[in-house]
Each structure stands twice: as structure tokens, then as C-alpha cells.
Amino acid sequence: MVFGIIDYSPLWETMRRKRITQYRLLKSGIDNKTLDTLKKNKNITLLTLERLCIILDCTPNDVVAFLPDTPEQDT
């Protein structure tokens, strides 16, 4: 079974480009627990993804990337 890796580096780049701080996300309804989850590249709900897209005026691709896990080589 192949699993993927969630990567939120597009979020941090989008925030930097748009000059939106974590403080602004907090004031816009994204809580500290969710910010911690994003920093650790853990799963978020689609509702949270939608909120981030609305706050940042962007698409999901500007928030998250899905990186396929590299399959182990058989030796």
C-alpha cells in the first residue's frame, strides 16, 4: 500500500507572498490547535481548508501539496 505525505509548505509561502500573518489567521477564526496541526503537516478538515482559502483568497493548491511516498526498493 502506498501512502502520501501531506505538505503545507504552499500555505506558508502563500501567506508570505500575501503578507498574511499567523495572528491574522487567529483573528479570522483559525485556532492555535489548527495552526499547530498545519505546522506538523497533519490532517485538517475540508472545512478548515475552505476557511484558509477564503481568508487567503486562494485555491487549495496554494495551501496544501500531496506528495506521494516513495515506494521502498526491493533488494
N, C-alpha and C positions, 0 to 999 in steps of 0.2 A: 504494500500500500504506500502511495506517495502522498506526503503531506506538504503543505505550503507554509511559507513564513509570511506573517503579516508585518508590513513595514510602514511606519507612519512618518518617515523622513520627508515625504512630499508635503505633509501638513506643516512641519517646521519651516520648510523652505517657502511655502505659500504665505505663512504668517510673516516671515521676514520680508518677503517681497512686498506684501501689502501693509507692512508696518503695523501689524496687529499683535498685541502682547497677550501673554497668558492672563494677565489681570483683566484685560478686556473680555477674554473668553469667560472668566469667572463672573464678571458683571453681566454677561449675556446669557447666563444660565448653565454653563458647563461647570460642574463642581470639581473640587480638588481630587476626589477619588477617580473621576474620569480622566483628569489630566495625568494622574499617576499611571493609570492604565495605558494611556497613549504613550507615555514615556517608556513604559516597559514592553511596548509592542504587543499588548494583549488584546483580546477581542473586545469590541464595543458593539452596541446595538445599532440597528439601522436608523433608529430614531436619533441617536447621538450623531451618527454620520450625517443625517439630514440637517440637524441643527448646526453642525460645523459648516456644512456647505452654505447654509443660509447666512450665518454670521460672516463667513469669509467671502461670500458671493463667488462661489466656485463650484466645480464638479467633484464627484467622489475621487476621480483620478488625481485631483490636486490635494487630496487628504491621505489616501492610502494606496500602497502598492502591494500586490500579491506576488511574492517571489517563490517559484517552485523549489522545493527542497531538492538538492542534488541526490540522485539515486546512488546508493553505495555500489562500488565496483565489486563484482565477484572475482575472487582470485583463485 
